[in-house]
Each structure stands twice: as structure tokens, then as C-alpha cells.
Amino acid sequence: MGRYTGPKNKLSRREGKDLFGNGGEALQRRLRQPPGEHGRRRSRQSDYARQLREKQKVKRMYGVRERQFRRLFNRARRSSDPTGVALLKLLERRLDNVIYRLGLARTRPQARQFVTHGHVSVDGRRVGSPSYLVEPGQVVTLDESIRQTPDVQELQENGPPLPAWLTSQNGAGRVLRHPEWEELDPDVDERLIIASYSR
């Protein structure tokens, strides 16, 4: 599965949100200015444009391409949960996202790198696929060599608060249950994504 390697701040400015979590204050000041030489003023968007922008925003946040995103959407449609909620729950359970939510990586791209470089184990078995869906009860562990890096140690001491569906201790984390709707990203309007695929 390919990944985007171009300028990330440009994508964040396009969506009006720090998608990758590494833009800092410089990006925060420019989020209201669209990308481009002069940062053209945003015009009123059509329904199609709003749906497309929401879908693109979520794909870029979680680092998935269209083909993989559509597969997850089709799987979510077969779920007993509402489709949009089921889709976001699947995205939250991706291994790279779980590493990020556990506070073991500063950003999702960094978490993805840890996984692809073979530094992550699930229930003691090394997993190299960022798209691996972690199930409740499974334990996710970082290699000792990565846990000793200053970046990860600082996160362990002063990291963001853990979501209630995860627990963490000594560089390892456990998925307690599937995330609830209230624990998903409030900046995502899943209804627009459903409408985009229903056209």
C-alpha cells in the first residue's frame, strides 16, 4: 500500500485542520489560508465538494488510500452499527492508530513507521502491517530499543490522556474494548462520507 510523501502542511491547509499533528504554531497561524501562491478565498462549497473534502480529510488523517478506504467502508456497511460510526471504529482500531492513541508515537505517520520497520508486536508476535485491526484483549508492545528513545520516553511521561478504550503501562498497551461513538474524533462528520459513497 502506497503512502503520501509530499508536503503535509499543504494538505492540512487544504482541509483547514492539522491532519498529521506535526505542524506546530506556524501551521496553526496559516490554517485559515488555503494553499496556493495567494491562498484564494474559499467560496461557498457545493454538497459534493463538502462530501469530498470530508472523505479526503479522514483518508489523510489515517493515512489510507482510496482502495483501502472503500474496503473498510464496505465492511462497515455490513456491521450492525450505523455505517459511519462503524467506519470510524475500524479506522481507530488500525495498529498504527492504536500506537498513536497509546501515546507511544507523536504522530500517526511516526506510528506507521514504527510498525513497518518491525518495532511493534501484538500479543508477542511481530506485526509489520499498519492496517492490522487490533481486537479487544490484545496487547500491543514497542521494542525496548524504541522505548528508550528520548521522543517516546517524553511521550510516556507527558503524553496526551488515554482514551477509555485503551490502557497503557511500561511501553505496552491493551485494547479493552471497541471505541464508543462519543470517543471518536468530534471533527469528523461521518454522514458526509456516507453521502459521498451513496452518490
C-alpha positions in Angstrom: 0.0 0.0 0.0 1.5 3.3 -1.1 1.6 6.4 1.1 1.7 10.1 0.6 5.3 11.6 0.7 4.6 15.2 -0.5 4.3 18.4 1.6 2.0 17.7 4.6 1.2 21.2 5.6 -0.3 21.9 2.2 -2.8 19.1 2.8 -3.6 20.4 6.3 -4.2 23.9 5.0 -6.4 22.4 2.2 -8.6 20.8 4.9 -8.3 23.6 7.5 -7.1 21.1 10.2 -3.7 19.8 11.3 -4.1 16.3 9.9 -0.7 14.9 10.8 -0.2 16.5 14.3 3.2 17.9 13.5 2.5 21.3 12.0 3.2 23.4 15.2 2.4 27.0 15.7 3.5 28.1 12.2 0.8 25.9 10.7 -1.9 26.9 13.2 -1.5 30.5 12.1 -2.0 29.5 8.4 -4.8 27.0 8.6 -7.4 29.6 7.6 -5.4 30.4 4.5 -5.8 27.8 1.7 -2.7 26.5 -0.1 -1.5 28.2 -3.3 0.5 31.3 -4.1 -2.1 33.7 -2.9 -4.3 31.5 -0.8 -7.5 32.2 -2.7 -10.6 33.0 -0.6 -12.8 30.0 -0.1 -16.1 30.2 -2.0 -19.4 28.6 -0.9 -19.0 24.8 -1.4 -21.5 22.6 -3.1 -22.8 19.4 -1.3 -20.5 17.3 -3.5 -17.4 19.4 -2.6 -18.2 19.2 1.2 -18.6 15.4 1.0 -15.4 15.0 -1.0 -13.4 17.3 1.4 -14.6 15.3 4.4 -13.7 12.0 2.9 -10.3 13.3 1.8 -9.7 14.7 5.3 -10.4 11.4 7.0 -8.3 9.4 4.5 -5.4 11.7 5.0 -5.7 11.8 8.8 -5.5 8.0 9.0 -3.0 7.6 6.1 -5.1 5.3 3.8 -5.7 5.4 0.1 -9.0 5.2 -1.7 -9.0 1.5 -2.4 -8.3 0.5 1.2 -10.8 3.2 2.5 -13.5 1.7 0.2 -12.8 -1.8 1.5 -13.2 -0.5 5.1 -16.4 1.3 4.1 -17.9 -1.9 2.6 -17.0 -3.8 5.7 -18.6 -1.1 7.9 -21.8 -1.3 5.8 -22.2 -4.9 6.8 -21.8 -4.0 10.5 -24.7 -3.8 13.0 -23.6 -0.3 13.9 -24.5 2.7 11.8 -22.2 2.7 8.8 -20.4 6.0 9.5 -19.7 5.0 13.2 -18.6 1.5 12.2 -16.2 3.0 9.6 -14.5 5.3 12.2 -14.3 2.5 14.7 -12.4 0.4 12.1 -10.1 3.2 11.4 -9.4 3.7 15.2 -8.6 0.0 15.6 -5.8 0.1 12.9 -2.5 -0.8 14.5 -0.7 2.5 13.6 -3.6 4.5 15.1 -3.6 2.4 18.3 0.1 3.1 18.8 -0.6 6.8 18.3 -3.6 6.8 20.7 -1.5 4.9 23.3 1.0 7.8 23.3 3.8 5.6 22.0 4.3 7.8 18.9 4.0 11.6 18.4 2.0 11.3 15.1 0.3 8.6 13.1 3.0 8.7 10.4 5.6 8.1 13.1 3.5 5.2 14.5 3.2 3.8 10.9 7.0 3.9 10.6 7.4 2.0 13.9 5.1 -0.7 12.6 6.6 -1.0 9.1 10.2 -1.1 10.5 9.2 -4.1 12.6 9.3 -2.5 16.1 5.7 -3.4 17.1 4.4 -6.7 18.4 0.8 -7.8 19.1 0.4 -10.5 21.7 4.1 -11.2 21.4 4.0 -11.7 17.6 5.7 -9.1 15.4 3.3 -7.4 13.1 4.5 -5.3 10.1 1.2 -4.1 8.7 -0.1 -0.7 9.8 -3.6 -1.7 8.7 -3.8 -4.7 11.1 -7.1 -4.4 13.1 -6.4 -4.8 16.8 -9.1 -6.8 18.7 -10.2 -6.2 22.3 -7.9 -8.0 24.7 -4.9 -7.9 22.5 -1.6 -6.4 23.9 0.4 -4.0 21.7 4.2 -3.7 22.6 7.0 -1.5 21.3 10.5 -2.9 21.1 12.8 -1.9 24.0 15.2 -0.1 21.6 12.3 2.3 20.5 11.0 2.8 24.1 14.5 4.1 25.1 14.4 6.9 22.5 14.0 10.4 24.1 10.9 11.1 22.0 9.0 8.1 23.2 10.2 8.5 26.8 9.0 12.1 26.8 5.6 11.0 25.5 5.3 8.3 28.2 5.9 11.0 30.9 3.9 13.8 29.4 1.7 12.3 26.8 -1.9 13.0 25.9 -4.7 11.4 28.0 -5.5 7.9 27.0 -9.0 7.1 25.6 -11.1 5.0 27.9 -11.0 2.0 25.5 -7.2 1.7 25.9 -4.9 1.1 28.9 -1.1 1.5 28.9 1.9 0.6 31.1 5.6 0.4 30.5 5.7 0.8 26.8 2.8 -1.6 26.2 -0.9 -1.1 25.8 -4.0 -3.2 25.8 -7.2 -2.7 23.8 -10.0 -3.1 26.4 -13.0 -2.8 24.0 -14.1 -1.2 20.8 -14.3 2.6 21.0 -17.7 4.2 21.5 -19.2 6.9 19.3 -18.6 9.6 21.9 -14.8 8.7 21.9 -14.3 9.2 18.2 -12.9 12.3 16.6 -15.5 15.1 17.0 -14.2 17.0 14.0 -15.3 14.2 11.6 -18.8 14.3 10.1 -19.2 10.7 9.0 -22.6 11.5 7.4 -20.8 13.4 4.6 -18.7 10.3 3.9 -21.7 8.1 3.7 -23.4 10.6 1.3 -20.2 10.7 -0.8 -20.3 6.9 -1.4 -24.1 6.9 -1.9 -24.0 9.1 -4.9 
